[in-house]
């Protein structure tokens, strides 16, 4: 993905952030090939945070959803 394509993708996602379910979050993480621990490290959050998102007890911030969406589009 070129820098211009990335900028366009981010702008599109910011304008209309995807609505993801806990199952979507798990699927994106698995597609990227990361464990909860490794994803937490990449996003600079605690592993429990990822566990809460995937259990549906907490909702991830839009920024995290955008990053996961971009990562899973280009694993």
C-alpha positions in Angstrom: 0.0 0.0 0.0 1.4 3.3 -1.0 1.5 6.3 1.5 -1.3 7.9 -0.6 -3.4 4.8 -0.5 -2.9 4.5 3.2 -3.9 8.2 3.8 -7.0 7.6 1.7 -7.9 4.5 3.6 -7.5 6.2 6.9 -9.5 9.2 5.8 -12.3 6.9 4.6 -12.3 4.9 7.9 -12.3 8.1 10.0 -15.2 9.4 8.0 -17.2 6.2 8.6 -15.6 4.0 11.2 -16.5 0.3 10.9 -18.9 -1.1 13.5 -17.2 -4.3 14.6 -18.4 -7.1 16.9 -16.2 -9.1 19.3 -16.3 -11.9 16.7 -15.0 -9.4 14.1 -12.2 -8.4 16.4 -11.2 -12.0 16.9 -11.3 -12.7 13.2 -9.1 -9.7 12.4 -6.5 -10.7 15.0 -6.5 -14.3 13.8 -6.2 -13.1 10.1 -3.2 -11.0 11.1 -1.7 -14.0 12.8 -1.2 -12.5 16.3 -1.9 -13.8 19.8 -3.8 -11.5 22.2 -0.5 -10.8 23.9 1.3 -9.8 20.7 -1.6 -7.7 19.5 -1.6 -5.9 22.8 2.1 -5.2 22.5 1.6 -3.8 19.0 -1.2 -1.5 20.1 0.6 -0.6 23.4 -2.3 -1.8 25.6 -2.6 -4.4 28.3 -3.5 -8.0 27.2 -6.6 -7.7 29.4 -7.8 -4.9 27.2 -7.8 -7.1 24.2 -9.5 -9.8 26.2 -12.3 -7.4 27.2 -12.7 -6.2 23.6 -13.0 -9.8 22.3 -15.4 -10.8 25.1 -17.6 -7.8 24.4 -17.3 -6.3 27.9 -15.6 -3.2 26.6 -15.6 -1.5 23.2 -12.3 -0.6 21.5 -11.7 3.0 20.6 -12.2 4.0 17.0 -8.4 4.4 16.6 -7.8 0.7 17.5 -10.6 -0.4 15.2 -9.1 1.5 12.3 -5.6 0.1 13.0 -7.0 -3.4 13.2 -9.0 -2.9 10.0 -5.9 -1.7 8.1 -3.7 -4.5 9.5 -6.2 -7.2 8.6 -6.6 -5.8 5.1 -2.8 -6.1 4.6 -1.6 -8.9 6.9 
